[in-house]
Amino acid sequence: MTILDAMQWAAVTGEAPPHRPPTAAQYSKAGLPWFDWDDADAVALEGSPILAGLEGVAAKAAEKGLPPDPADTTPVRPRRVRKLGPSRRRVREGEV
């Protein structure tokens, strides 16, 4: 799998890049459901040592003296939350 940034997308496809993903506020305003995974017995996976040193976009922006993106700091109160949990049916590679 390869992930392209906006400039690479235009160079590879010859088209303008797709629109930006919606912010959490836009997602909630559209009435789309949020999902809450509920599995009391789940154990967190250990983090990757390779990725441990990476910084987030907000941390990099702050490092450069840029203000935080309002979309990242505006609280969101989802109206629709669907509870999910572990399935008894295992999905295997290649199943349709």
C-alpha positions in Angstrom: 0.0 0.0 0.0 1.2 3.5 -0.8 -0.1 6.7 0.7 0.1 9.8 -1.4 0.1 13.4 -0.3 -1.8 16.0 -2.2 1.1 16.9 -4.6 1.8 13.2 -5.3 -1.9 12.5 -5.9 -2.1 15.2 -8.6 1.2 13.9 -10.2 0.1 10.3 -10.2 -3.6 10.7 -11.2 -3.6 14.0 -13.1 -6.6 15.0 -11.0 -7.0 17.4 -8.1 -6.7 15.6 -4.7 -10.0 14.6 -3.0 -11.5 16.9 -0.4 -10.0 17.0 3.0 -11.4 14.5 5.5 -14.2 15.9 7.7 -13.4 17.3 11.1 -15.0 15.6 14.1 -17.4 18.5 14.4 -18.4 18.2 10.7 -18.8 14.5 11.2 -21.1 15.0 14.2 -23.1 17.8 12.6 -23.9 15.5 9.6 -25.4 13.1 12.1 -23.0 10.3 11.3 -22.6 7.7 14.0 -19.6 7.3 16.2 -18.6 3.9 17.3 -17.6 2.8 20.9 -15.8 -0.5 21.1 -16.7 -2.2 24.4 -14.7 -5.2 25.4 -13.8 -5.3 29.0 -11.5 -8.3 28.5 -9.4 -6.7 25.8 -5.7 -6.2 26.4 -3.9 -3.3 24.8 -1.3 -4.1 22.2 2.3 -3.1 23.0 3.4 0.0 21.0 5.9 -0.3 18.3 9.5 0.8 19.3 10.0 1.9 15.7 7.1 4.4 16.0 7.7 5.4 19.6 9.8 8.4 18.7 7.2 9.9 16.2 5.5 13.2 17.1 2.0 14.1 16.2 1.0 16.9 13.8 -0.1 19.1 16.7 3.2 18.7 18.4 5.2 19.5 15.3 3.0 22.6 14.7 3.6 23.8 18.3 7.3 23.2 17.8 7.3 25.5 14.9 5.3 28.2 16.8 2.1 27.6 14.8 -1.3 28.0 16.5 -3.3 24.8 17.1 -5.9 24.0 14.4 -9.4 24.9 15.8 -10.8 21.7 14.4 -8.4 19.8 16.8 -9.3 21.8 19.9 -13.1 22.2 19.5 -15.0 19.7 21.8 -17.3 17.4 20.0 -20.4 15.9 21.5 -21.6 13.0 19.3 -25.4 12.6 19.1 -25.3 9.0 17.9 -22.9 6.5 19.4 -23.2 2.8 18.4 -21.8 0.3 21.0 -19.7 -2.4 19.4 -18.1 -5.4 21.0 -16.3 -8.6 20.1 -17.9 -10.8 17.5 -18.2 -14.5 18.0 -17.5 -15.1 14.3 -13.9 -14.9 13.3 -13.1 -13.3 10.0 -10.4 -15.0 8.0 -8.3 -13.7 5.2 -10.0 -14.3 1.9 -13.5 -14.7 3.2 -16.2 -12.9 1.3 
